[in-house]
């Protein structure tokens, strides 16, 4: 867990401003007005987190003064999440952080409980070639679709056979938790394949590297990753 001084030491380019608690949303899923409201940069609105996991955060700014929220609560804080949020701040990427119960971090459970549509929720998955030397890639697709691993993904990797990476391989390659893998702050050498449908919504929900929150961000920000490329028909709609 980072205190104010610890966070400043861990991320010397991040300027700490003030500590704050995010407001909670009224009722399960909130009102239509809550969900449709344009996000405040770095805000933590849109949460139905119970008191035990209510987010405490530090407001921080990136090089151009854009505000973000970095978790400091001992239950909310996850080392990877702090790194990812600092990464977003460093690149001046506006986003809305949505704290969540770790038990509800899986996409279907998250959307059902907090009232967000699957159509704007994206899953980040890691795939790997079966033959050595193994080739890994992160893939991003909407929750309403499924990756075409055997054809589209295999073609993009130029591999004979491809499968989803094991949990251990995924953690080793990304340093992230299952159910929280995010397209942000991935290793620069890891390819990021983005299904073209992910780029259509005004904003998409992705993970933060851990299971304690999600972020709502414009899909154009996904192209920040040096190995990112948008692929046509990387995923197919679920039946």
N, C-alpha and C positions, 0 to 999 in steps of 0.2 A: 504494500500500500504506500502511495506517495503522499506525504504531507506537502505543504506549500513549498518548503525549502527543498524537500527531496525531489519534487517534480521539476523545480527550476534547475537542479543539478543534473537530473536525468535528461532534460530537454533544454539545454542552454539557450536555444533560439526562441523559446516560448516565454512570453511576458505574462506573468500572473496578474490578474486584475482584482477579483473579489470572489468570495465564496458565496454560493447561493443554493437554495433548494428549488427544484422544479415544481410547478403546480401539477396537481393530479387532475385527470379528466373525470367528469361526472358520469357515473354509471358505467356499465359494461359496454365497451366499444365507443362510448362518448356520443355526442350528438353529431348530426350531419354537418353542422356548422364547424364543430371541432375538427372533423376529418378533412373538410374541404378548405380550411383556412390555410393560406400560404404560410410557409414556415418562416420563423425568425431565424436568422443565421445563428447556428450554434445553440438553438433552443432545445429544451428537453421536455417540451409539451407532448401530449398524446400518450400518457402513461396511466395504466390502472394498477401499477405496482402496489402490493400491500406494504404497510409500514415497515415490515422487516427488511424489504429490499428497496425502499424508497431511495432514490439517488441523491447523494450529496455531491456537488460538483464544484470545480473551480472554473471560473470564466477565464479563458486565455485568448490571446490574440496571435495571429500569424504575422508575417512580415508586413502585410498591408493593413493590419488592424482588424481583420475579420475575426469575429468572436466565435469560439467553439466552447464546448463543455467537456472537461476531462474529469472522469469519476474519481472520487477520493474515498467513498464509503467503503469500509472493509469487506462488505458482502458484495457490493457492486464492482469493486476494483478488480481488474484482471490485467496482468502485465501486458498482454498482447493488445487488449483494448486500449490501454493508455498509449501504447506505441502507435496504434492505428489512428487514434484521434489527434495525436500530436503531428502525425504525418499529414493529415488533412489540413490542419492549421498551418503547417509549414508551407503548403502549396495553395493556401488561400481558397480552399474549396468549401463553399457554403453547404451546410447539411443540417438536418434535424435529428437529434439523438432521441431514441425511444427506449428507455429502460424497460426490462422485462424480467419476469420470473425465470430463472435458469431452467426450471422444469417445463417451461412453455416456449423454449427457444426454437424448437423444430418448427419449420415454416407453417405447416397445417395447423398445429396447435396455437402458434402465435397469432395467426390471422383470425382464427375462430374466436379466440379469447379477447383480443384487443380490437377487433372490428376492422382490420385492414383487408382489402381484396387480394386474392391470390394473383390477380392479373397484373399487379404492380410489385409483386414479391419475387425476388430472384434468388436462386440457389447457386452457390459456388461449390463445385465438386472437383476433386483432383483425380485425374486418370493417369494410367501408366502403361507403357508397352510391356508385354510379357517377356520378350526376349532381351538379353543383355547385349550391349549396355542399355539399361532401362532409360526410357525417356518419359519425363513427367510433364503434365500441363494442368493448369487450372481452367475449368470451363464454367461459364455463367449462363444460366437459362432461366426463364420465368417458371414459376411454380405450376403454371397451367400446361407446361410442356415437359418432355423428357428428352434427354440427350440421345442423339443417334450415334451411340458409341461405336457400333460395329461398322458403320459406313462413313459418316461425316467426320467424326473425331479421328478415326483411324487414318482417313485420307489426309487430314490436316497435320497429323504427326508423322506421316510417312512410315508407319509401323505395320508389321504384319498382323498382330493381334493386340488389342487394347482392352483394358478392363479398369474398373474403379480401383483406386489405390486403397490399400488396407489402412485401418485407423493409425497404425504405427507409422506407416510410410507417409501418410498425410501429415501427421504431427511433425515428423522429421523434416519434411520438405517445406512446410509452411510455418511451423511453430504455433499453429492455431488449434482450437478445440473443435471437435465434431459438433455440428450444428451451429457453428459460429464463423466458419471460414468466410473471409471477405476478399474481394478483388483488390483491396487497398493494402499497401505496404507489403505486398508479396515480394519474394526475392526477385531481383531484376532479371535474373537469367531464366526464370520460370515463365513459359509462354502463358498468356491469358487469352483464351478463345471465348468470344462473346457472341451468343446467338443474336442475329439481327433484330429479333422481336424485343429484346431487352432495351433497345435504343428508342422504341416507339413511345412509351409513356413519358409524361412530363417529368415525373420523378419515380424512382424505384427504391425498394427497400432491400438492403443487403446486410450482412452480418458485420460484426466489429472485431472478429478474431476470437471472442469468448462467447459465453452463453448468457451474458447479463444485459445485453442491449442490442438494438438494431440501429441502422441509420437510414434516413430518407434523403436521397441525393439525386441530382440531375444525372441522367445516364452518360452525358458527355464527359463527366468527370472520370468515368471508368477508363477512358483512353489515356489517362495520365500514366498508367503503367507502360514502361518502355516496350514490353513484349505483347501488348494488347493488340488484337485485331478482331474486327467484326466479321463473322462468317454467316453466309446465307444458308439457312436450313441446317444449322448445327443441331437443332432440336426439333422435335415433332410435337404437335398438339396431342395431349392425352385423350384417349378414347372416352 
